[in-house]
Amino acid sequence: MKNLFAPNDIVIHKNGSEYKIIGRCTIESNLTDSYAYRDKHGQMWIRPVSEMEDGRFILKSDFK
């Protein structure tokens, strides 16, 4: 499985918010492959890979 994002990558959500990728993880209750990431305030979030890689997040280096 190839990861679109790697730990420590900075990604930008389509709403303009920036996040730092922590890494890949699995949601225990349903075994969904996911990404863990952190916002600028230190809040940690988890989102399924399918949502992280559907275009709503891009690498900061790719932001134009």
PDBQT receptor file of N, H, CA, C and O in Angstrom, charges set to zero:
ATOM      1  N   MET A   1       0.839  -1.175   0.000  1.00  0.00    +0.000 N 
ATOM      2  CA  MET A   1       0.000   0.000   0.000  1.00  0.00    +0.000 C 
ATOM      3  C   MET A   1       0.886   1.241   0.000  1.00  0.00    +0.000 C 
ATOM      4  O   MET A   1       1.707   1.422   0.900  1.00  0.00    +0.000 OA
ATOM      5  N   LYS A   2       0.722   2.086  -0.998  1.00  0.00    +0.000 N 
ATOM      6  H   LYS A   2       0.056   1.939  -1.728  1.00  0.00    +0.000 HD
ATOM      7  CA  LYS A   2       1.512   3.305  -1.116  1.00  0.00    +0.000 C 
ATOM      8  C   LYS A   2       0.778   4.445  -0.412  1.00  0.00    +0.000 C 
ATOM      9  O   LYS A   2      -0.420   4.645  -0.608  1.00  0.00    +0.000 OA
ATOM     10  N   ASN A   3       1.515   5.179   0.406  1.00  0.00    +0.000 N 
ATOM     11  H   ASN A   3       2.488   5.016   0.565  1.00  0.00    +0.000 HD
ATOM     12  CA  ASN A   3       0.936   6.314   1.106  1.00  0.00    +0.000 C 
ATOM     13  C   ASN A   3       1.097   7.583   0.274  1.00  0.00    +0.000 C 
ATOM     14  O   ASN A   3       2.181   7.875  -0.231  1.00  0.00    +0.000 OA
ATOM     15  N   LEU A   4       0.017   8.321   0.140  1.00  0.00    +0.000 N 
ATOM     16  H   LEU A   4      -0.863   8.084   0.550  1.00  0.00    +0.000 HD
ATOM     17  CA  LEU A   4       0.094   9.603  -0.550  1.00  0.00    +0.000 C 
ATOM     18  C   LEU A   4       0.820  10.620   0.329  1.00  0.00    +0.000 C 
ATOM     19  O   LEU A   4       1.546  11.479  -0.171  1.00  0.00    +0.000 OA
ATOM     20  N   PHE A   5       0.617  10.513   1.651  1.00  0.00    +0.000 N 
ATOM     21  H   PHE A   5       0.027   9.815   2.058  1.00  0.00    +0.000 HD
ATOM     22  CA  PHE A   5       1.239  11.423   2.603  1.00  0.00    +0.000 C 
ATOM     23  C   PHE A   5       2.126  10.631   3.558  1.00  0.00    +0.000 C 
ATOM     24  O   PHE A   5       1.834   9.482   3.892  1.00  0.00    +0.000 OA
ATOM     25  N   ALA A   6       3.206  11.262   3.989  1.00  0.00    +0.000 N 
ATOM     26  H   ALA A   6       3.443  12.195   3.718  1.00  0.00    +0.000 HD
ATOM     27  CA  ALA A   6       4.165  10.631   4.892  1.00  0.00    +0.000 C 
ATOM     28  C   ALA A   6       4.201  11.391   6.220  1.00  0.00    +0.000 C 
ATOM     29  O   ALA A   6       3.812  12.557   6.277  1.00  0.00    +0.000 OA
ATOM     30  N   PRO A   7       4.669  10.731   7.292  1.00  0.00    +0.000 N 
ATOM     31  CA  PRO A   7       4.809  11.434   8.563  1.00  0.00    +0.000 C 
ATOM     32  C   PRO A   7       5.617  12.727   8.391  1.00  0.00    +0.000 C 
ATOM     33  O   PRO A   7       6.623  12.768   7.683  1.00  0.00    +0.000 OA
ATOM     34  N   ASN A   8       5.144  13.765   9.058  1.00  0.00    +0.000 N 
ATOM     35  H   ASN A   8       4.327  13.731   9.633  1.00  0.00    +0.000 HD
ATOM     36  CA  ASN A   8       5.730  15.115   9.045  1.00  0.00    +0.000 C 
ATOM     37  C   ASN A   8       5.409  15.935   7.808  1.00  0.00    +0.000 C 
ATOM     38  O   ASN A   8       5.804  17.099   7.730  1.00  0.00    +0.000 OA
ATOM     39  N   ASP A   9       4.695  15.357   6.826  1.00  0.00    +0.000 N 
ATOM     40  H   ASP A   9       4.374  14.412   6.889  1.00  0.00    +0.000 HD
ATOM     41  CA  ASP A   9       4.228  16.176   5.704  1.00  0.00    +0.000 C 
ATOM     42  C   ASP A   9       3.240  17.211   6.227  1.00  0.00    +0.000 C 
ATOM     43  O   ASP A   9       2.472  16.944   7.152  1.00  0.00    +0.000 OA
ATOM     44  N   ILE A  10       3.271  18.387   5.626  1.00  0.00    +0.000 N 
ATOM     45  H   ILE A  10       3.894  18.603   4.874  1.00  0.00    +0.000 HD
ATOM     46  CA  ILE A  10       2.270  19.411   5.908  1.00  0.00    +0.000 C 
ATOM     47  C   ILE A  10       1.274  19.369   4.756  1.00  0.00    +0.000 C 
ATOM     48  O   ILE A  10       1.645  19.452   3.586  1.00  0.00    +0.000 OA
ATOM     49  N   VAL A  11      -0.007  19.237   5.119  1.00  0.00    +0.000 N 
ATOM     50  H   VAL A  11      -0.309  19.170   6.070  1.00  0.00    +0.000 HD
ATOM     51  CA  VAL A  11      -1.061  19.186   4.108  1.00  0.00    +0.000 C 
ATOM     52  C   VAL A  11      -2.017  20.354   4.327  1.00  0.00    +0.000 C 
ATOM     53  O   VAL A  11      -2.172  20.860   5.438  1.00  0.00    +0.000 OA
ATOM     54  N   ILE A  12      -2.644  20.758   3.246  1.00  0.00    +0.000 N 
ATOM     55  H   ILE A  12      -2.518  20.347   2.343  1.00  0.00    +0.000 HD
ATOM     56  CA  ILE A  12      -3.616  21.842   3.301  1.00  0.00    +0.000 C 
ATOM     57  C   ILE A  12      -4.970  21.287   2.898  1.00  0.00    +0.000 C 
ATOM     58  O   ILE A  12      -5.113  20.665   1.845  1.00  0.00    +0.000 OA
ATOM     59  N   HIS A  13      -5.964  21.519   3.747  1.00  0.00    +0.000 N 
ATOM     60  H   HIS A  13      -5.848  22.024   4.602  1.00  0.00    +0.000 HD
ATOM     61  CA  HIS A  13      -7.344  21.125   3.453  1.00  0.00    +0.000 C 
ATOM     62  C   HIS A  13      -7.916  22.134   2.471  1.00  0.00    +0.000 C 
ATOM     63  O   HIS A  13      -7.434  23.265   2.402  1.00  0.00    +0.000 OA
ATOM     64  N   LYS A  14      -8.925  21.752   1.719  1.00  0.00    +0.000 N 
ATOM     65  H   LYS A  14      -9.316  20.833   1.776  1.00  0.00    +0.000 HD
ATOM     66  CA  LYS A  14      -9.517  22.651   0.723  1.00  0.00    +0.000 C 
ATOM     67  C   LYS A  14     -10.071  23.930   1.349  1.00  0.00    +0.000 C 
ATOM     68  O   LYS A  14     -10.281  24.917   0.645  1.00  0.00    +0.000 OA
ATOM     69  N   ASN A  15     -10.314  23.927   2.683  1.00  0.00    +0.000 N 
ATOM     70  H   ASN A  15     -10.144  23.125   3.255  1.00  0.00    +0.000 HD
ATOM     71  CA  ASN A  15     -10.786  25.147   3.348  1.00  0.00    +0.000 C 
ATOM     72  C   ASN A  15      -9.636  26.067   3.746  1.00  0.00    +0.000 C 
ATOM     73  O   ASN A  15      -9.870  27.148   4.287  1.00  0.00    +0.000 OA
ATOM     74  N   GLY A  16      -8.377  25.646   3.480  1.00  0.00    +0.000 N 
ATOM     75  H   GLY A  16      -8.186  24.768   3.041  1.00  0.00    +0.000 HD
ATOM     76  CA  GLY A  16      -7.210  26.470   3.755  1.00  0.00    +0.000 C 
ATOM     77  C   GLY A  16      -6.461  26.122   5.030  1.00  0.00    +0.000 C 
ATOM     78  O   GLY A  16      -5.367  26.640   5.252  1.00  0.00    +0.000 OA
ATOM     79  N   SER A  17      -7.012  25.265   5.868  1.00  0.00    +0.000 N 
ATOM     80  H   SER A  17      -7.901  24.843   5.688  1.00  0.00    +0.000 HD
ATOM     81  CA  SER A  17      -6.358  24.881   7.122  1.00  0.00    +0.000 C 
ATOM     82  C   SER A  17      -5.175  23.961   6.851  1.00  0.00    +0.000 C 
ATOM     83  O   SER A  17      -5.219  23.115   5.958  1.00  0.00    +0.000 OA
ATOM     84  N   GLU A  18      -4.107  24.142   7.646  1.00  0.00    +0.000 N 
ATOM     85  H   GLU A  18      -4.071  24.829   8.371  1.00  0.00    +0.000 HD
ATOM     86  CA  GLU A  18      -2.915  23.315   7.511  1.00  0.00    +0.000 C 
ATOM     87  C   GLU A  18      -2.843  22.290   8.643  1.00  0.00    +0.000 C 
ATOM     88  O   GLU A  18      -3.239  22.555   9.778  1.00  0.00    +0.000 OA
ATOM     89  N   TYR A  19      -2.326  21.116   8.296  1.00  0.00    +0.000 N 
ATOM     90  H   TYR A  19      -2.003  20.900   7.375  1.00  0.00    +0.000 HD
ATOM     91  CA  TYR A  19      -2.195  20.024   9.261  1.00  0.00    +0.000 C 
ATOM     92  C   TYR A  19      -0.862  19.318   9.039  1.00  0.00    +0.000 C 
ATOM     93  O   TYR A  19      -0.310  19.335   7.939  1.00  0.00    +0.000 OA
ATOM     94  N   LYS A  20      -0.359  18.704  10.094  1.00  0.00    +0.000 N 
ATOM     95  H   LYS A  20      -0.807  18.690  10.988  1.00  0.00    +0.000 HD
ATOM     96  CA  LYS A  20       0.868  17.912  10.013  1.00  0.00    +0.000 C 
ATOM     97  C   LYS A  20       0.497  16.441  10.139  1.00  0.00    +0.000 C 
ATOM     98  O   LYS A  20      -0.161  16.038  11.098  1.00  0.00    +0.000 OA
ATOM     99  N   ILE A  21       0.917  15.651   9.175  1.00  0.00    +0.000 N 
ATOM    100  H   ILE A  21       1.451  15.978   8.395  1.00  0.00    +0.000 HD
ATOM    101  CA  ILE A  21       0.645  14.215   9.189  1.00  0.00    +0.000 C 
ATOM    102  C   ILE A  21       1.473  13.548  10.282  1.00  0.00    +0.000 C 
ATOM    103  O   ILE A  21       2.684  13.755  10.370  1.00  0.00    +0.000 OA
ATOM    104  N   ILE A  22       0.813  12.751  11.108  1.00  0.00    +0.000 N 
ATOM    105  H   ILE A  22      -0.171  12.584  11.037  1.00  0.00    +0.000 HD
ATOM    106  CA  ILE A  22       1.499  11.964  12.132  1.00  0.00    +0.000 C 
ATOM    107  C   ILE A  22       1.868  10.610  11.559  1.00  0.00    +0.000 C 
ATOM    108  O   ILE A  22       2.985  10.132  11.757  1.00  0.00    +0.000 OA
ATOM    109  N   GLY A  23       0.932   9.986  10.847  1.00  0.00    +0.000 N 
ATOM    110  H   GLY A  23       0.024  10.374  10.686  1.00  0.00    +0.000 HD
ATOM    111  CA  GLY A  23       1.195   8.704  10.220  1.00  0.00    +0.000 C 
ATOM    112  C   GLY A  23      -0.089   7.968   9.904  1.00  0.00    +0.000 C 
ATOM    113  O   GLY A  23      -1.188   8.496  10.076  1.00  0.00    +0.000 OA
ATOM    114  N   ARG A  24       0.068   6.736   9.437  1.00  0.00    +0.000 N 
ATOM    115  H   ARG A  24       0.960   6.307   9.297  1.00  0.00    +0.000 HD
ATOM    116  CA  ARG A  24      -1.080   5.881   9.133  1.00  0.00    +0.000 C 
ATOM    117  C   ARG A  24      -1.498   5.134  10.386  1.00  0.00    +0.000 C 
ATOM    118  O   ARG A  24      -0.675   4.851  11.256  1.00  0.00    +0.000 OA
ATOM    119  N   CYS A  25      -2.783   4.818  10.470  1.00  0.00    +0.000 N 
ATOM    120  H   CYS A  25      -3.452   5.049   9.763  1.00  0.00    +0.000 HD
ATOM    121  CA  CYS A  25      -3.315   4.077  11.607  1.00  0.00    +0.000 C 
ATOM    122  C   CYS A  25      -4.559   3.322  11.146  1.00  0.00    +0.000 C 
ATOM    123  O   CYS A  25      -4.992   3.450  10.001  1.00  0.00    +0.000 OA
ATOM    124  N   THR A  26      -5.121   2.541  12.053  1.00  0.00    +0.000 N 
ATOM    125  H   THR A  26      -4.769   2.437  12.984  1.00  0.00    +0.000 HD
ATOM    126  CA  THR A  26      -6.336   1.780  11.784  1.00  0.00    +0.000 C 
ATOM    127  C   THR A  26      -7.363   2.110  12.845  1.00  0.00    +0.000 C 
ATOM    128  O   THR A  26      -7.055   2.105  14.036  1.00  0.00    +0.000 OA
ATOM    129  N   ILE A  27      -8.588   2.399  12.418  1.00  0.00    +0.000 N 
ATOM    130  H   ILE A  27      -8.839   2.403  11.450  1.00  0.00    +0.000 HD
ATOM    131  CA  ILE A  27      -9.674   2.618  13.367  1.00  0.00    +0.000 C 
ATOM    132  C   ILE A  27     -10.100   1.246  13.882  1.00  0.00    +0.000 C 
ATOM    133  O   ILE A  27     -10.558   0.401  13.112  1.00  0.00    +0.000 OA
ATOM    134  N   GLU A  28      -9.947   1.031  15.180  1.00  0.00    +0.000 N 
ATOM    135  H   GLU A  28      -9.574   1.718  15.805  1.00  0.00    +0.000 HD
ATOM    136  CA  GLU A  28     -10.145  -0.292  15.761  1.00  0.00    +0.000 C 
ATOM    137  C   GLU A  28     -11.565  -0.830  15.569  1.00  0.00    +0.000 C 
ATOM    138  O   GLU A  28     -11.743  -2.017  15.295  1.00  0.00    +0.000 OA
ATOM    139  N   SER A  29     -12.567   0.023  15.707  1.00  0.00    +0.000 N 
ATOM    140  H   SER A  29     -12.423   0.988  15.929  1.00  0.00    +0.000 HD
ATOM    141  CA  SER A  29     -13.953  -0.444  15.681  1.00  0.00    +0.000 C 
ATOM    142  C   SER A  29     -14.386  -1.023  14.341  1.00  0.00    +0.000 C 
ATOM    143  O   SER A  29     -15.261  -1.888  14.293  1.00  0.00    +0.000 OA
ATOM    144  N   ASN A  30     -13.774  -0.547  13.242  1.00  0.00    +0.000 N 
ATOM    145  H   ASN A  30     -13.064   0.156  13.282  1.00  0.00    +0.000 HD
ATOM    146  CA  ASN A  30     -14.193  -1.046  11.929  1.00  0.00    +0.000 C 
ATOM    147  C   ASN A  30     -13.023  -1.382  11.003  1.00  0.00    +0.000 C 
ATOM    148  O   ASN A  30     -13.225  -1.703   9.832  1.00  0.00    +0.000 OA
ATOM    149  N   LEU A  31     -11.797  -1.307  11.535  1.00  0.00    +0.000 N 
ATOM    150  H   LEU A  31     -11.633  -1.047  12.487  1.00  0.00    +0.000 HD
ATOM    151  CA  LEU A  31     -10.561  -1.655  10.816  1.00  0.00    +0.000 C 
ATOM    152  C   LEU A  31     -10.327  -0.808   9.564  1.00  0.00    +0.000 C 
ATOM    153  O   LEU A  31      -9.729  -1.279   8.597  1.00  0.00    +0.000 OA
ATOM    154  N   THR A  32     -10.797   0.433   9.583  1.00  0.00    +0.000 N 
ATOM    155  H   THR A  32     -11.283   0.816  10.369  1.00  0.00    +0.000 HD
ATOM    156  CA  THR A  32     -10.605   1.341   8.461  1.00  0.00    +0.000 C 
ATOM    157  C   THR A  32      -9.188   1.902   8.467  1.00  0.00    +0.000 C 
ATOM    158  O   THR A  32      -8.742   2.454   9.473  1.00  0.00    +0.000 OA
ATOM    159  N   ASP A  33      -8.473   1.762   7.336  1.00  0.00    +0.000 N 
ATOM    160  H   ASP A  33      -8.836   1.314   6.519  1.00  0.00    +0.000 HD
ATOM    161  CA  ASP A  33      -7.157   2.381   7.191  1.00  0.00    +0.000 C 
ATOM    162  C   ASP A  33      -7.345   3.890   7.219  1.00  0.00    +0.000 C 
ATOM    163  O   ASP A  33      -8.218   4.427   6.538  1.00  0.00    +0.000 OA
ATOM    164  N   SER A  34      -6.521   4.570   8.010  1.00  0.00    +0.000 N 
ATOM    165  H   SER A  34      -5.811   4.133   8.563  1.00  0.00    +0.000 HD
ATOM    166  CA  SER A  34      -6.704   5.994   8.238  1.00  0.00    +0.000 C 
ATOM    167  C   SER A  34      -5.373   6.713   8.369  1.00  0.00    +0.000 C 
ATOM    168  O   SER A  34      -4.312   6.093   8.445  1.00  0.00    +0.000 OA
ATOM    169  N   TYR A  35      -5.456   8.033   8.391  1.00  0.00    +0.000 N 
ATOM    170  H   TYR A  35      -6.317   8.537   8.329  1.00  0.00    +0.000 HD
ATOM    171  CA  TYR A  35      -4.319   8.885   8.706  1.00  0.00    +0.000 C 
ATOM    172  C   TYR A  35      -4.607   9.577  10.029  1.00  0.00    +0.000 C 
ATOM    173  O   TYR A  35      -5.742   9.962  10.310  1.00  0.00    +0.000 OA
ATOM    174  N   ALA A  36      -3.568   9.729  10.833  1.00  0.00    +0.000 N 
ATOM    175  H   ALA A  36      -2.647   9.416  10.604  1.00  0.00    +0.000 HD
ATOM    176  CA  ALA A  36      -3.629  10.567  12.026  1.00  0.00    +0.000 C 
ATOM    177  C   ALA A  36      -2.887  11.847  11.677  1.00  0.00    +0.000 C 
ATOM    178  O   ALA A  36      -1.819  11.805  11.065  1.00  0.00    +0.000 OA
ATOM    179  N   TYR A  37      -3.451  12.981  12.066  1.00  0.00    +0.000 N 
ATOM    180  H   TYR A  37      -4.318  13.015  12.563  1.00  0.00    +0.000 HD
ATOM    181  CA  TYR A  37      -2.821  14.261  11.768  1.00  0.00    +0.000 C 
ATOM    182  C   TYR A  37      -3.148  15.261  12.867  1.00  0.00    +0.000 C 
ATOM    183  O   TYR A  37      -4.078  15.054  13.647  1.00  0.00    +0.000 OA
ATOM    184  N   ARG A  38      -2.382  16.344  12.927  1.00  0.00    +0.000 N 
ATOM    185  H   ARG A  38      -1.627  16.513  12.294  1.00  0.00    +0.000 HD
ATOM    186  CA  ARG A  38      -2.494  17.309  14.015  1.00  0.00    +0.000 C 
ATOM    187  C   ARG A  38      -2.645  18.713  13.433  1.00  0.00    +0.000 C 
ATOM    188  O   ARG A  38      -2.006  19.064  12.441  1.00  0.00    +0.000 OA
ATOM    189  N   ASP A  39      -3.514  19.515  14.077  1.00  0.00    +0.000 N 
ATOM    190  H   ASP A  39      -4.033  19.231  14.883  1.00  0.00    +0.000 HD
ATOM    191  CA  ASP A  39      -3.659  20.908  13.644  1.00  0.00    +0.000 C 
ATOM    192  C   ASP A  39      -2.661  21.803  14.367  1.00  0.00    +0.000 C 
ATOM    193  O   ASP A  39      -1.887  21.324  15.197  1.00  0.00    +0.000 OA
ATOM    194  N   LYS A  40      -2.671  23.084  14.063  1.00  0.00    +0.000 N 
ATOM    195  H   LYS A  40      -3.299  23.473  13.389  1.00  0.00    +0.000 HD
ATOM    196  CA  LYS A  40      -1.681  24.013  14.625  1.00  0.00    +0.000 C 
ATOM    197  C   LYS A  40      -1.842  24.226  16.126  1.00  0.00    +0.000 C 
ATOM    198  O   LYS A  40      -0.936  24.740  16.781  1.00  0.00    +0.000 OA
ATOM    199  N   HIS A  41      -2.992  23.833  16.671  1.00  0.00    +0.000 N 
ATOM    200  H   HIS A  41      -3.728  23.415  16.138  1.00  0.00    +0.000 HD
ATOM    201  CA  HIS A  41      -3.238  23.967  18.107  1.00  0.00    +0.000 C 
ATOM    202  C   HIS A  41      -2.876  22.691  18.869  1.00  0.00    +0.000 C 
ATOM    203  O   HIS A  41      -2.995  22.645  20.093  1.00  0.00    +0.000 OA
ATOM    204  N   GLY A  42      -2.439  21.664  18.154  1.00  0.00    +0.000 N 
ATOM    205  H   GLY A  42      -2.342  21.701  17.159  1.00  0.00    +0.000 HD
ATOM    206  CA  GLY A  42      -2.060  20.406  18.779  1.00  0.00    +0.000 C 
ATOM    207  C   GLY A  42      -3.172  19.371  18.837  1.00  0.00    +0.000 C 
ATOM    208  O   GLY A  42      -2.948  18.252  19.297  1.00  0.00    +0.000 OA
ATOM    209  N   GLN A  43      -4.369  19.729  18.376  1.00  0.00    +0.000 N 
ATOM    210  H   GLN A  43      -4.551  20.638  18.002  1.00  0.00    +0.000 HD
ATOM    211  CA  GLN A  43      -5.491  18.778  18.357  1.00  0.00    +0.000 C 
ATOM    212  C   GLN A  43      -5.201  17.680  17.341  1.00  0.00    +0.000 C 
ATOM    213  O   GLN A  43      -4.832  17.962  16.201  1.00  0.00    +0.000 OA
ATOM    214  N   MET A  44      -5.368  16.434  17.758  1.00  0.00    +0.000 N 
ATOM    215  H   MET A  44      -5.668  16.205  18.684  1.00  0.00    +0.000 HD
ATOM    216  CA  MET A  44      -5.137  15.306  16.870  1.00  0.00    +0.000 C 
ATOM    217  C   MET A  44      -6.454  14.871  16.237  1.00  0.00    +0.000 C 
ATOM    218  O   MET A  44      -7.504  14.872  16.880  1.00  0.00    +0.000 OA
ATOM    219  N   TRP A  45      -6.375  14.501  14.970  1.00  0.00    +0.000 N 
ATOM    220  H   TRP A  45      -5.522  14.500  14.448  1.00  0.00    +0.000 HD
ATOM    221  CA  TRP A  45      -7.532  14.064  14.195  1.00  0.00    +0.000 C 
ATOM    222  C   TRP A  45      -7.198  12.752  13.501  1.00  0.00    +0.000 C 
ATOM    223  O   TRP A  45      -6.033  12.444  13.249  1.00  0.00    +0.000 OA
ATOM    224  N   ILE A  46      -8.235  11.990  13.198  1.00  0.00    +0.000 N 
ATOM    225  H   ILE A  46      -9.181  12.240  13.402  1.00  0.00    +0.000 HD
ATOM    226  CA  ILE A  46      -8.084  10.754  12.416  1.00  0.00    +0.000 C 
ATOM    227  C   ILE A  46      -9.130  10.786  11.314  1.00  0.00    +0.000 C 
ATOM    228  O   ILE A  46     -10.296  11.101  11.552  1.00  0.00    +0.000 OA
ATOM    229  N   ARG A  47      -8.692  10.454  10.101  1.00  0.00    +0.000 N 
ATOM    230  H   ARG A  47      -7.745  10.198   9.908  1.00  0.00    +0.000 HD
ATOM    231  CA  ARG A  47      -9.609  10.462   8.956  1.00  0.00    +0.000 C 
ATOM    232  C   ARG A  47      -9.268   9.273   8.061  1.00  0.00    +0.000 C 
ATOM    233  O   ARG A  47      -8.092   8.967   7.867  1.00  0.00    +0.000 OA
ATOM    234  N   PRO A  48     -10.282   8.600   7.511  1.00  0.00    +0.000 N 
ATOM    235  CA  PRO A  48     -10.016   7.474   6.608  1.00  0.00    +0.000 C 
ATOM    236  C   PRO A  48      -9.149   7.884   5.418  1.00  0.00    +0.000 C 
ATOM    237  O   PRO A  48      -9.249   9.001   4.910  1.00  0.00    +0.000 OA
ATOM    238  N   VAL A  49      -8.303   6.960   4.989  1.00  0.00    +0.000 N 
ATOM    239  H   VAL A  49      -8.221   6.053   5.401  1.00  0.00    +0.000 HD
ATOM    240  CA  VAL A  49      -7.441   7.186   3.836  1.00  0.00    +0.000 C 
ATOM    241  C   VAL A  49      -8.271   7.623   2.634  1.00  0.00    +0.000 C 
ATOM    242  O   VAL A  49      -7.859   8.517   1.895  1.00  0.00    +0.000 OA
ATOM    243  N   SER A  50      -9.420   7.011   2.430  1.00  0.00    +0.000 N 
ATOM    244  H   SER A  50      -9.754   6.285   3.030  1.00  0.00    +0.000 HD
ATOM    245  CA  SER A  50     -10.249   7.344   1.270  1.00  0.00    +0.000 C 
ATOM    246  C   SER A  50     -10.622   8.820   1.240  1.00  0.00    +0.000 C 
ATOM    247  O   SER A  50     -10.721   9.408   0.163  1.00  0.00    +0.000 OA
ATOM    248  N   GLU A  51     -10.831   9.427   2.401  1.00  0.00    +0.000 N 
ATOM    249  H   GLU A  51     -10.751   8.950   3.276  1.00  0.00    +0.000 HD
ATOM    250  CA  GLU A  51     -11.159  10.851   2.456  1.00  0.00    +0.000 C 
ATOM    251  C   GLU A  51      -9.911  11.726   2.355  1.00  0.00    +0.000 C 
ATOM    252  O   GLU A  51      -9.943  12.789   1.735  1.00  0.00    +0.000 OA
ATOM    253  N   MET A  52      -8.819  11.282   2.962  1.00  0.00    +0.000 N 
ATOM    254  H   MET A  52      -8.793  10.419   3.467  1.00  0.00    +0.000 HD
ATOM    255  CA  MET A  52      -7.582  12.073   2.914  1.00  0.00    +0.000 C 
ATOM    256  C   MET A  52      -7.015  12.144   1.502  1.00  0.00    +0.000 C 
ATOM    257  O   MET A  52      -6.386  13.134   1.126  1.00  0.00    +0.000 OA
ATOM    258  N   GLU A  53      -7.239  11.098   0.732  1.00  0.00    +0.000 N 
ATOM    259  H   GLU A  53      -7.749  10.295   1.037  1.00  0.00    +0.000 HD
ATOM    260  CA  GLU A  53      -6.624  11.015  -0.589  1.00  0.00    +0.000 C 
ATOM    261  C   GLU A  53      -7.601  11.274  -1.733  1.00  0.00    +0.000 C 
ATOM    262  O   GLU A  53      -7.308  10.940  -2.881  1.00  0.00    +0.000 OA
ATOM    263  N   ASP A  54      -8.765  11.867  -1.431  1.00  0.00    +0.000 N 
ATOM    264  H   ASP A  54      -9.003  12.137  -0.498  1.00  0.00    +0.000 HD
ATOM    265  CA  ASP A  54      -9.756  12.101  -2.487  1.00  0.00    +0.000 C 
ATOM    266  C   ASP A  54      -9.673  13.492  -3.100  1.00  0.00    +0.000 C 
ATOM    267  O   ASP A  54     -10.518  13.868  -3.912  1.00  0.00    +0.000 OA
ATOM    268  N   GLY A  55      -8.645  14.265  -2.709  1.00  0.00    +0.000 N 
ATOM    269  H   GLY A  55      -7.958  13.960  -2.050  1.00  0.00    +0.000 HD
ATOM    270  CA  GLY A  55      -8.464  15.594  -3.289  1.00  0.00    +0.000 C 
ATOM    271  C   GLY A  55      -8.768  16.732  -2.337  1.00  0.00    +0.000 C 
ATOM    272  O   GLY A  55      -8.456  17.883  -2.641  1.00  0.00    +0.000 OA
ATOM    273  N   ARG A  56      -9.367  16.443  -1.198  1.00  0.00    +0.000 N 
ATOM    274  H   ARG A  56      -9.621  15.508  -0.951  1.00  0.00    +0.000 HD
ATOM    275  CA  ARG A  56      -9.665  17.543  -0.265  1.00  0.00    +0.000 C 
ATOM    276  C   ARG A  56      -8.435  17.994   0.516  1.00  0.00    +0.000 C 
ATOM    277  O   ARG A  56      -8.446  19.063   1.126  1.00  0.00    +0.000 OA
ATOM    278  N   PHE A  57      -7.357  17.174   0.501  1.00  0.00    +0.000 N 
ATOM    279  H   PHE A  57      -7.347  16.305   0.005  1.00  0.00    +0.000 HD
ATOM    280  CA  PHE A  57      -6.083  17.543   1.104  1.00  0.00    +0.000 C 
ATOM    281  C   PHE A  57      -5.006  17.475   0.033  1.00  0.00    +0.000 C 
ATOM    282  O   PHE A  57      -4.999  16.564  -0.794  1.00  0.00    +0.000 OA
ATOM    283  N   ILE A  58      -4.085  18.455   0.052  1.00  0.00    +0.000 N 
ATOM    284  H   ILE A  58      -4.091  19.195   0.724  1.00  0.00    +0.000 HD
ATOM    285  CA  ILE A  58      -2.929  18.412  -0.840  1.00  0.00    +0.000 C 
ATOM    286  C   ILE A  58      -1.679  18.722  -0.027  1.00  0.00    +0.000 C 
ATOM    287  O   ILE A  58      -1.746  19.379   1.012  1.00  0.00    +0.000 OA
ATOM    288  N   LEU A  59      -0.531  18.237  -0.515  1.00  0.00    +0.000 N 
ATOM    289  H   LEU A  59      -0.476  17.703  -1.359  1.00  0.00    +0.000 HD
ATOM    290  CA  LEU A  59       0.736  18.579   0.129  1.00  0.00    +0.000 C 
ATOM    291  C   LEU A  59       0.972  20.080   0.015  1.00  0.00    +0.000 C 
ATOM    292  O   LEU A  59       0.694  20.690  -1.018  1.00  0.00    +0.000 OA
ATOM    293  N   LYS A  60       1.484  20.656   1.079  1.00  0.00    +0.000 N 
ATOM    294  H   LYS A  60       1.710  20.160   1.918  1.00  0.00    +0.000 HD
ATOM    295  CA  LYS A  60       1.765  22.099   1.055  1.00  0.00    +0.000 C 
ATOM    296  C   LYS A  60       2.713  22.447  -0.077  1.00  0.00    +0.000 C 
ATOM    297  O   LYS A  60       2.579  23.504  -0.694  1.00  0.00    +0.000 OA
ATOM    298  N   SER A  61       3.666  21.577  -0.355  1.00  0.00    +0.000 N 
ATOM    299  H   SER A  61       3.775  20.719   0.147  1.00  0.00    +0.000 HD
ATOM    300  CA  SER A  61       4.624  21.841  -1.435  1.00  0.00    +0.000 C 
ATOM    301  C   SER A  61       3.955  21.890  -2.809  1.00  0.00    +0.000 C 
ATOM    302  O   SER A  61       4.506  22.450  -3.756  1.00  0.00    +0.000 OA
ATOM    303  N   ASP A  62       2.749  21.292  -2.910  1.00  0.00    +0.000 N 
ATOM    304  H   ASP A  62       2.301  20.836  -2.140  1.00  0.00    +0.000 HD
ATOM    305  CA  ASP A  62       2.012  21.296  -4.180  1.00  0.00    +0.000 C 
ATOM    306  C   ASP A  62       1.027  22.458  -4.268  1.00  0.00    +0.000 C 
ATOM    307  O   ASP A  62       0.411  22.673  -5.312  1.00  0.00    +0.000 OA
ATOM    308  N   PHE A  63       0.875  23.210  -3.173  1.00  0.00    +0.000 N 
ATOM    309  H   PHE A  63       1.374  23.036  -2.325  1.00  0.00    +0.000 HD
ATOM    310  CA  PHE A  63      -0.095  24.313  -3.121  1.00  0.00    +0.000 C 
ATOM    311  C   PHE A  63       0.355  25.451  -4.022  1.00  0.00    +0.000 C 
ATOM    312  O   PHE A  63       1.513  25.866  -3.986  1.00  0.00    +0.000 OA
ATOM    313  N   LYS A  64      -0.567  25.949  -4.826  1.00  0.00    +0.000 N 
ATOM    314  H   LYS A  64      -1.508  25.613  -4.855  1.00  0.00    +0.000 HD
ATOM    315  CA  LYS A  64      -0.240  27.045  -5.745  1.00  0.00    +0.000 C 
ATOM    316  C   LYS A  64      -1.120  28.239  -5.471  1.00  0.00    +0.000 C 
ATOM    317  O   LYS A  64      -0.997  29.264  -6.143  1.00  0.00    +0.000 OA
TER     318      LYS A  64
